[in-house]
Amino acid sequence: MRQVLPSKHTPLRRSLLGQGTLVLRVLADSEMPVPMLYALAREAHPEDFDYPSFLLVLDFLFMIKAIDMVGTTISRGNKYAS
């Protein structure tokens, strides 16, 4: 089970918050399908991502409105949404 925030025993890079920043960095200001985003995130940080944890990170980012999803395409969230 992943922790949302880092702790004494969970480093930042293994928490949802840390992995979310890695995914957002890969996504930048573009739009891309989920499989492509996973492939690029895995390529950039192979030790940090397996598919189940990647999906958990996407769920977390969606809940905090950091990303939007239309069909299978992911984009950065609308920073002006309420």
N, C-alpha and C positions, 0 to 999 in steps of 0.2 A: 504494500500500500504506500502510495506517495503522500508526502506531507505537503500541505499548501505552502507553508512558510519554512525556512530553514530553522534548525534548532542545534543544540549542542551535538547531537548525533547525526543530523542530516545536513550535509553541506548544501549551500545555495544551489549549485548546479544539479542536484538531485531532487530539489523541491519543485512543485508545480510553478511557483513564482519564477524560479531561475530558468526552468525549461521553457516557460512561456516567453521570457525575454529572448531566448535563442530563436524560438519560432518567429516572433515578431521581427527580429533582425533579419531573418531569411526572407520573410514576406515583404519587408520594406513597404513601399507604397504601391505594390503591384497586386494583381489578382492572379490566382492560379488554382488549378484543381487540387483536391486533397492529395491524390497520389504523387503529384509533382512536388507539392510542398513537403510531404514526408521524405521523398527521395533527396531533396535539396537539404533539408534539416539533418537527415541521416548522413549525408555526404560531408556536411560542414562539421558535424559533431557526432561521429559514429559511436562513441562510447556512451553517449547520453540518451539515445533514443532507441526503443523498440516500439513496435506498432501499438500495443495496448497502452503504453505510457504516453505515446504521441496523441492518441485519441482522448485520453484523460486531460492532457494539456489543452487540446482544442476545446473540450467541454468547459474547462476552467476559463479560457480566454473568451469564449462566447458568453458565459455567465456574467463576466465583468465588463462586457460590451467592448472588448478590445478588438474583436474580429466580428465580421458578418459573414453569413453563408447564404448564397443563393444557388440552389441546386447542389452541385458538387464543387462550386467555386468559392474560395475563401478570399476575403479582402480585409483590410484594416477596418476597424469599427468606426462609426461616425462619432467623432469626438464632440459633436454638438447635440447628440441625442440625449433626451432626458430620461 
